[in-house]
């Protein structure tokens, strides 16, 4: 047998093994193609008690820690949000381009996005149900000299509670990598819209509920490459773009754009994609 033949047989064998493992994993991974819009959980709360971030209250939101991919997502999502809100002309300062904009960061966690938007001059309020995480977040923000005159305000509260007191209060509402971690997604979207002023912009980034996303994000990222903490995601909590778009439209919002993006773990960085098989971002505007 020639070296070329041996190499070809090896590659075919490897490919067959990988295919078999993928099929076996998909067969054993019991997932549903139906999103749980009307679950038996408490219909008046968006808190999912079994979610990774609810079960691990003491998690440290370190930019260099296990959630680093979420921090580096700023390189993609911050310009995306900024450029959708304002046009920065040559000679203008980026550090004040969002001055006068009141932004609500729903599920702010470690404040990665809140801090970045505040550095652009926005008046940012970050809300999260994890009180322990918010204490760590407040300390991190207070130690940042660039935020000395424009610290984000952090409040431990759910969006459904917050929107009751601050209805139609924000120019922009952002929920990044959060909706796939909450229960009662319809209530969540409704509450986000309620907090927004008429004509306000809303931004969501999340994971598409596809088998390929399940395999890559949960099986590969969490279990093989381990760039994301194991157990951080639940396939059944993912939401399709069409479902999120429908929820926004049912709350009198017009979806202006939907973009896909992807994370490359071996050369850690995020990129926009032509497809939406894995992650996607939705930009919408609330009717006047």
N, C-alpha and C positions, 0 to 999 in steps of 0.2 A: 504494500500500500504506500503511495507517495505521500510526501509531507502535505501537499495541497489537499489530497483526499482526506487525510486524517484531520486536518484543520476544519474542513467543511463538515465532516461528521460530528466533530466536537461542537461546532456552532449550531448545527441542527438539533443536537441533543440538548444543549443549553436552552435553546429557544423553546423546545417542547416541554422541558421541565418548568420553565417560567410560566408558560401558558397553562400547564396543568395546575400549578400552584395558584395562579390567579383565579382559575375557574373554581377550584376547591374552596378558596377563600370567599369568593362571591356567593357560592352555594351555602357555606356555613354562616356567613354574616347575614343574619336575619334582619333585613331592612324592608321598609314599606315605601311605596311610591306616592303615598298620600300624606300630605302635611296635616298635622293635628290642629285644625282651626277651632274645633269645638270639643276640646278634651274635657275630661271629668275633673280637671283641676279647678281651683277657685277661679271663677270667671272674673273676679274683681282685682286680681293681682297679676303682674307680669313676671313675678319672681318664680324661677324654676329652681326649687330647693335642691334637686339632684345635679344641677349643673356644676361643672368643674370649679368655676370661680365662686360659686356660692358655698360649695363644700370645702374649699380651701381659702378660708378667710384670711389666713396669715401670709398669703403669697406676697413676695416682695416684687414690686414693679421696677426692677432694675434694668436700665437701658442696655446693660451688658450681660444680663441674666438670661434665663430660659425664654423670656418673652421679647428678646431682641428683635426677631422678625417683625413684631408689632410696632416696635419703635422705628425701625428702618422703613416701614410703610409710609412714614411721614414724607419721604422723598418723592412719593407718588401722589398721596392724597392731599397734602397741603397745597402744592401748586394747582392741583385739580380744583380744589375748593376756591382758592384765591382767584384763579383766572376766570372762574365762573361768576364771581362776584364783582370784580373790578378789572379795568384795563390799566396796567401800570406802564406809563409812557417813559421813554428814555429820559433819564435825569431825575425821575421821581424816586422817592425812597420806599423800598419795600417794607421798611420797619414801621411805616405809618399808613400803608395802603388800605388797611381795614379799619382805620380809626372811625369811630362813630357807629360801627356795626355791633349789635348785641347778638352774641352767638351762644346757643345752648348746646353743650356737648353731653349727649345722653349716654350713660354708661362709660364715663370718662376713665375709670380705672386708675392707672398710674399718672394720668394727666399728660401723656405724651402728645396727644393732639391738642389739648387745651393750651398747653404751654406754647406750642408752635404757633397757634392762631393768635395768642396774646402778644407774641413777639412781632406780629404784623400790625399791632395796634388795636385789635378787636377787644371789646369788653366781653370776656368769656365767663360763663357760668358752667361748671362741670358738676353733674349729678351722678351718683352711684349708690347702690344699696350696701356696698361693702365699706362699713365705717372704718375698719382697721386699715384698709387700703388707702382710704382718703386721708387718714392721719399721716401716713407715709408720703402721700402725694403732696400734701400741704407743706411738709418740711422740705421736700425736694424743690418745690417751686419757690419757697421763701429764700432758699440758698442761691437762687439764680439771679445774678446782678442785672441781667437784661430785663427781668420782670419786676424790678424793684418798684417802678412807678405804675405798673399795670398787672398786678397779681390776679390770676383767675380766682373766682370765688367757687369754693367746693362745698356742696351740700349733700349730706347723706339722706337721700330720698328717692322714691320711685318716680318714674315719669308720670304715672297716672295720678299720683298725689301732687306732684309739682305743678302740673298743668291746671289744676283746680285753682291754685292761688295765683299763678302767673299765666293765665290764658291770654293769647294774642300779645305776648310780651317780647318776642324775639324776631330779629330780622333774618336770622339763619338758625336752623336746627340741624345738628349733625349727629348721626348715630353710626359709628364706624366699628365693624366687627362685633356687633352686639346683638342684633336681632336673632341670630342663630343660637343665642344663649338664653332667650327669654321664653316664658310661657305666654299664651294668649297674644299671639302676634297681631291680631286685628286690634285689640285693645292698645297694644304698644304703638302701632302706627297712628291710630286715632288720637292718642294722647300727644304724640309728637306733633301732629298737625294742629292740635288744639293750642299748643304752646306757641305756635308760629303766628306772626302777624299776617293779615291779608296781604298777599303779594310777596310773602317771604319765600326764601329758598330752603329746600330740605335736601339733605344728602345722606344716603345710606350706602355702606359698603358691607358685603357679606359673602357667603358661600352658596353657590348653586347646588341644588339637590340632584346631582347626577351620580351615576355609578362610578364614573371616572374620577370625580371629585372625592368620593368616598375612598377609592383605592389610593389615590395620590396623597390626599391630605391626612386621612386617618391612618391608613395602613403604612404608607411610606414615610411621611413626615414625622408621625408620632412614634411608630414602632421600629422603622429601619434607620432612617437618617437621624431621627430624634432631634429635629430642629424646633419642634413644638412639644410641650409637655404631654405625656401620655394621658389619654382620657379627657383632653381639653375639648374635644368635639363629639357630638352625637349626630349621626347621619340623619336621623329622623327630625332633627331640629333645623336642618338646612331648609332654605326657601328658594323657590324658583323665581326668576325675574318676572315672569308673567303673573305670579301670585302677588308679589310685592307691588307691582304696577297696578294691579286691580285694587288692592287695598288703598293705595294712594288716591286712585281715581274715585273710589267710593267715598273718600273724604274731601272731595272737591279740589284735588291737586292734579296738575298736568305734568306728566313725565316728559322732560325735555331731552334727556339723553340716558343711555345705558351703555356702559363700557366694561369690557372684560380685562382682567389682569392676572398675573401669575407670579409665583415666587420661585426663584432658582436657588436651592439650598447649597449647592457645591461652590458656587461663586455668589455668595449671598446678596441678592438684589431682587427688586420687583420690577416688572415691566408690563406695559399695556399690551393687550393681545387683541386680535381680530375676532376671537371667539369668546364665549362666556361660559365655558365648560367648568371652570374652577371658581374663581372669584369674580365678582362684578360690582360696579358702582352705579347707583341710580341718582340722578339729579332731577328734582321736581320743584314746581312753584305752586304755592297755594293761591287759589282764586281770590279776587278782591271782593 
